Amino acid sequence: MTTISRPSSPLFSSITYDVTAGAADESSSWPELEALLERACKENKTSRIDPDKVDEINQLITHISSTSSLNEQIALLKLLENFTFFYTSKFFSVVLNEIATLHPEIREYFSLENPIITPKGISRILHHFESEYKFSRDCLSCQNVSDLPRLLEEILRSEESYIMKGFVIANPPEDPHLTPIFILKTGEKVNVFSSDSKGHEISSEKHIWDMCEALKILIKTFRGRSDYFENLKIYSCKLQRQRDGVSCPIFSTLDLKTLVERHTSTEETIFEFFERYSEPKFIMHEIMDDSDLPLFEIDLLPPELMKVTQSYTALATYTAHSPKLEGGMTPCFIRKSPDGSPVFQFQTMEVLQRAVLSSKCISPVSRPESKYVDRKRWSFIIQILESHFKDRGLL
């Protein structure tokens, strides 16, 4: 028996897969696939990938996946994660479809074509965050957009002096977009932040009010609640960071994780950052001039949030032209190492620049894009699968 260990994401345990003596052909396919992926990943940083090379890799992945055990299939996904480039989604779908032939229940967590993580899958990820990073229990959750006004009003009326909540807000089924809403109460003041990955466009002159459903329902519910205006502020980021139609679950979960870490590891809250660097713009009168609901537009994010972006051009511009952030407080996230000792992870402009360079690839239309979000999507899918199959005693 030949035993081969594959590298894995540092968030998740490594998996060792075994190739029996009677499967020599399959055994030789793994090094061949790794070499092909490594070359393609390197090439895609500066140029488009030849479709023939994509087909060659896809055929080899199909062959390996169809002849592998569950452990080996997950190890194959980890290998693909390590070499994320423009066509990794296609390859992931091949393996996930193969796993689903024997385990169709995984469809509850994500679609199999160009995998999109569902709210049920997101709930598993959020539960992982709570245990892995020692977040407060029920600090993060998935909620329906119709429940958001009630949840905010409960916080506004609560007698507790400190509340921190992060909600991944799901729209009705006909609109699958997800939005992160972060709420922080300190004393009597309640601040709300919508970091919707699609941003917003609001202009009374152009008669444009393009915003997420979560923001719309908050405006509709609280625009006449002047009794709350003194203690309530709502911030919405105008920047569009998402280019595709499948990554909003990743933006939402990563944004909330980052925001909770900022507030548990640094002295400066995200709202203090806004007031210090972003010059929030009051925009409620752009939407309706008969309400003074404290609604503000944000046009600048800290590095740890801006890192989660699919526009390579926007990332490059941000790292080159962000003088407002010079001398600002550097978020330092404190995490636990395997032995329990603290690990300090600084989120500086240099960290962002490294993420930009390491995740760059060239699309089929020769446009540079950041695949940082995609790499996180693959990590989350692997984590969901490992958690699910460990619960069932299959791993």
C-alpha positions in Angstrom: 0.0 0.0 0.0 1.3 3.5 -0.9 0.4 6.3 1.5 0.5 9.9 0.2 -0.1 12.9 2.4 -1.4 16.1 0.8 -1.1 19.6 2.2 -4.2 21.2 3.5 -5.6 24.5 4.6 -4.2 25.5 8.1 -7.8 25.8 9.3 -8.6 22.1 8.8 -7.0 18.8 9.7 -4.8 17.2 7.1 -6.2 14.0 5.5 -4.0 11.1 4.4 -5.3 8.9 1.7 -4.2 5.3 0.9 -3.7 3.9 -2.5 -3.8 0.1 -2.5 -1.3 -2.0 -4.3 -3.8 -3.1 -6.9 -4.4 0.5 -8.0 -1.1 1.5 -9.5 -2.7 3.5 -12.2 -4.6 5.7 -9.8 -1.5 6.1 -7.6 0.5 7.5 -10.5 -2.3 9.9 -11.4 -2.0 12.0 -8.2 1.6 13.3 -8.9 0.6 13.9 -12.5 -2.4 15.9 -11.4 -0.4 17.9 -8.9 2.2 18.8 -11.5 -0.5 19.9 -14.0 -2.3 22.0 -11.4 0.9 23.6 -10.2 1.9 24.6 -13.8 -1.6 25.9 -14.6 -1.8 27.9 -11.4 1.5 29.5 -12.1 0.7 30.2 -15.7 -2.7 31.7 -14.8 -1.1 34.4 -12.7 0.2 36.1 -15.9 -1.9 34.7 -18.8 -5.1 32.9 -19.8 -5.2 29.1 -19.5 -5.2 27.0 -22.7 -8.7 25.3 -22.8 -6.9 22.1 -23.9 -5.0 22.1 -20.6 -8.2 22.6 -18.7 -9.8 19.6 -20.4 -6.7 17.5 -19.6 -6.9 18.4 -15.9 -10.6 17.9 -15.9 -10.4 14.4 -17.4 -7.7 13.4 -14.8 -9.8 14.7 -11.9 -12.9 12.8 -13.2 -10.8 9.6 -13.4 -9.3 10.0 -9.9 -12.6 11.0 -8.3 -14.6 8.2 -9.8 -12.1 5.6 -8.4 -11.5 7.1 -5.0 -12.9 6.6 -1.5 -14.6 9.4 0.4 -11.3 10.1 2.3 -9.5 10.3 -1.0 -12.1 12.5 -2.6 -11.8 15.1 0.2 -8.1 14.9 -0.1 -8.5 15.6 -3.8 -10.6 18.7 -2.9 -7.8 19.9 -0.6 -5.3 19.5 -3.4 -7.5 21.6 -5.7 -7.9 24.2 -2.9 -4.1 24.6 -2.8 -3.9 25.4 -6.5 -6.8 27.8 -6.9 -7.0 29.5 -10.3 -9.7 30.5 -12.7 -11.2 27.0 -13.4 -11.0 25.5 -9.9 -14.8 25.8 -9.6 -15.3 23.5 -12.6 -13.0 20.9 -11.0 -14.6 21.2 -7.6 -18.0 20.5 -9.2 -16.7 17.2 -10.7 -15.6 15.9 -7.3 -18.7 17.1 -5.4 -21.0 15.5 -7.9 -19.1 12.2 -7.5 -19.4 12.4 -3.7 -23.1 13.2 -4.0 -23.8 10.0 -5.9 -23.4 8.1 -2.6 -24.2 11.0 -0.3 -26.9 13.1 -1.8 -27.6 14.9 1.5 -24.6 17.2 0.9 -26.9 19.1 -1.5 -28.4 20.7 1.6 -25.2 22.6 2.1 -24.3 23.8 -1.4 -25.3 23.5 -5.0 -23.0 21.2 -6.9 -22.6 23.3 -10.1 -20.3 26.3 -9.5 -20.9 25.5 -5.8 -22.9 28.1 -3.9 -23.1 27.6 -0.2 -26.7 27.6 1.2 -27.9 29.1 4.5 -27.7 25.7 6.1 -24.1 25.4 5.0 -23.4 28.9 6.3 -24.8 27.9 9.7 -22.2 25.1 9.9 -19.4 27.6 9.1 -20.6 30.1 11.7 -20.7 27.3 14.3 -17.1 26.4 13.4 -16.1 30.1 13.9 -17.6 30.1 17.4 -15.7 27.0 18.4 -12.5 27.7 16.5 -12.1 31.4 17.5 -13.9 31.3 20.8 -16.6 33.7 19.8 -19.5 34.2 22.1 -22.3 31.6 21.7 -25.0 32.7 19.2 -23.0 35.8 18.3 -23.3 34.8 14.7 -26.4 33.4 12.9 -28.3 33.2 9.7 -31.6 35.1 9.7 -34.4 35.8 7.2 -34.7 39.4 6.0 -38.2 39.7 7.3 -36.9 39.1 10.9 -34.2 41.8 10.8 -36.4 44.7 12.0 -37.6 42.6 15.0 -34.0 41.6 15.9 -32.8 45.2 15.7 -35.7 46.5 17.8 -35.0 43.8 20.5 -31.4 45.2 20.7 -32.6 48.8 20.8 -35.0 48.0 23.7 -32.7 45.7 25.6 -31.5 46.8 29.0 -28.1 45.2 28.4 -25.3 47.7 27.9 -23.2 45.7 25.5 -24.5 43.5 22.7 -22.6 42.3 19.6 -24.4 40.4 16.9 -23.6 39.4 13.3 -26.4 38.2 11.0 -26.1 36.7 7.5 -29.4 37.9 6.1 -31.2 35.7 3.6 -33.7 37.2 1.2 -36.8 35.3 0.0 -36.1 32.3 -2.3 -36.6 34.3 -5.5 -33.6 36.4 -4.5 -30.7 34.2 -3.3 -28.4 37.2 -2.4 -27.1 37.2 1.1 -26.1 40.3 3.1 -24.0 40.7 6.3 -25.4 42.9 9.0 -23.2 43.7 12.0 -24.8 45.3 15.1 -22.9 46.7 18.1 -24.6 48.2 21.2 -22.5 50.1 23.7 -24.4 51.8 26.5 -27.6 53.2 24.8 -25.9 53.7 21.4 -26.7 51.1 18.7 -24.6 51.1 15.5 -25.6 48.9 12.5 -23.3 48.2 9.5 -24.3 46.7 6.2 -21.2 45.6 4.3 -23.1 44.2 1.4 -20.6 42.9 -1.2 -22.5 44.4 -4.0 -22.4 47.8 -2.4 -25.1 50.4 -3.1 -25.9 53.2 -5.5 -28.1 56.0 -4.1 -28.7 59.2 -5.9 -31.7 61.5 -5.8 -30.5 63.4 -8.9 -30.3 60.2 -11.0 -33.4 58.7 -9.3 -31.4 55.6 -8.3 -31.9 53.8 -5.1 -30.1 50.5 -5.6 -29.5 48.8 -2.3 -29.8 45.4 -0.6 -33.2 44.1 0.7 -31.8 44.3 4.3 -31.2 48.0 4.0 -34.6 48.6 2.4 -36.5 46.9 5.1 -34.6 48.8 7.8 -35.4 52.1 6.1 -39.1 51.1 5.7 -39.5 50.0 9.3 -37.5 52.7 11.1 -37.9 55.8 8.9 -40.7 57.1 11.1 -39.3 55.9 14.5 -37.9 59.2 15.6 -37.8 57.9 19.2 -34.8 55.8 18.1 -32.9 58.4 16.1 -30.9 59.7 19.0 -29.3 56.3 19.7 -29.3 54.6 16.3 -26.9 54.9 13.4 -27.0 52.8 10.3 -23.9 52.6 8.0 -23.9 51.2 4.5 -20.8 50.6 2.4 -21.1 51.8 -1.2 -18.1 49.8 -2.6 -18.9 46.9 -4.9 -16.4 44.1 -4.0 -18.3 41.2 -5.6 -18.1 40.5 -9.3 -19.7 37.1 -9.7 -23.2 35.8 -8.7 -22.2 33.0 -6.3 -19.8 34.4 -3.7 -22.1 36.5 -1.4 -22.1 33.7 1.2 -18.3 33.9 1.4 -18.3 37.7 1.6 -21.0 37.6 4.3 -19.3 35.0 6.5 -15.8 36.5 6.2 -17.0 40.0 6.9 -18.8 39.0 10.0 -15.9 36.9 11.3 -13.5 39.8 10.7 -15.8 42.3 12.4 -16.2 40.2 15.5 -12.4 39.6 15.6 -11.8 43.3 15.4 -14.1 44.1 18.3 -12.7 41.3 20.5 -9.0 42.0 19.7 -8.6 45.8 19.2 -9.6 49.0 21.0 -11.0 50.7 17.8 -14.4 49.6 16.7 -15.3 49.6 13.0 -17.6 52.5 13.7 -14.8 54.5 15.3 -12.8 53.7 12.1 -15.5 55.1 10.0 -15.7 58.3 11.9 -11.9 58.6 11.9 -11.2 57.8 8.2 -14.2 57.5 6.1 -16.1 60.7 6.6 -19.6 59.1 6.7 -22.1 60.9 4.4 -25.7 61.4 5.6 -27.8 60.0 2.7 -31.3 59.5 4.1 -32.5 62.7 2.4 -31.3 61.2 -0.9 -33.9 58.5 -0.5 -36.7 60.5 1.2 -36.6 64.0 2.5 -39.3 63.6 5.1 -37.2 61.3 7.4 -34.1 62.0 9.5 -33.3 58.3 10.0 -29.5 58.4 10.7 -28.4 56.5 7.6 -24.8 57.1 6.5 -22.8 56.1 3.4 -19.2 54.6 3.8 -16.7 54.7 1.0 -13.5 53.4 2.7 -12.9 50.0 4.5 -10.0 48.9 6.6 -7.5 46.5 5.0 -8.9 43.3 6.7 -12.3 43.9 5.0 -11.0 45.2 1.7 -8.9 42.0 1.3 -12.2 40.2 0.6 -12.6 41.6 -2.9 -12.9 40.1 -6.4 -11.7 43.1 -8.2 -7.9 42.9 -8.6 -7.8 46.5 -9.9 -9.7 47.8 -6.9 -7.3 46.0 -4.6 -4.3 47.3 -6.4 -5.7 50.8 -6.3 -6.5 50.6 -2.7 -3.1 49.4 -1.6 -1.4 52.1 -3.7 -3.7 55.0 -2.8 -4.9 54.9 0.8 -3.1 57.8 2.5 -6.0 58.2 5.0 -4.9 55.0 6.7 -1.3 56.0 7.3 -0.7 56.0 11.1 -4.0 54.4 11.8 -4.5 51.6 14.3 -3.6 48.2 13.0 -6.1 45.5 13.7 -4.4 42.6 15.5 -6.4 39.4 15.7 -5.5 37.1 18.6 -6.0 33.4 17.8 -5.0 30.3 19.6 -2.3 27.9 18.4 -2.7 24.1 18.8 -0.9 24.3 22.1 -3.2 27.0 23.4 -0.7 29.9 23.2 -1.8 33.2 21.6 -1.0 33.9 18.0 -1.1 37.6 16.9 -2.1 38.2 13.3 -1.7 41.7 12.1 -4.0 43.0 9.3 -1.8 45.6 7.8 -1.5 47.0 4.2 1.5 44.7 3.7 -0.7 41.7 4.6 -3.3 42.9 2.1 -0.7 43.4 -0.6 0.6 39.8 -0.1 -3.0 38.5 -0.4 -3.5 40.5 -3.6 -0.4 39.1 -5.2 -0.9 35.5 -4.1 -4.5 35.4 -5.4 -4.1 37.1 -8.7 -5.2 35.2 -11.9 -6.1 36.1 -15.5 -9.7 35.5 -16.7 -10.6 34.2 -20.1 -11.2 37.8 -21.2 -7.6 38.7 -20.1 -8.8 40.6 -17.0 -6.8 40.3 -13.8 -9.0 39.0 -10.9 -8.5 38.1 -7.3 -9.3 34.5 -6.3 -8.9 35.1 -2.6 -12.7 34.7 -2.1 -12.8 31.6 -4.2 -10.0 30.0 -2.2 -12.0 30.7 1.0 -15.1 29.2 -0.7 -13.2 25.9 -1.3 -11.9 25.9 2.3 -15.5 26.4 3.7 -16.9 23.6 1.5 -14.2 21.2 2.7 -14.8 22.2 6.3 -18.6 21.6 5.8 -17.9 18.2 4.3 -15.5 17.2 7.1 -17.8 18.3 9.8 -20.8 16.5 8.2 -19.1 13.2 7.6 -17.4 13.2 11.0 -20.8 13.6 12.6 -21.9 10.6 10.6 -18.8 8.6 11.6 -17.6 8.3 8.0 -14.3 10.1 8.5 
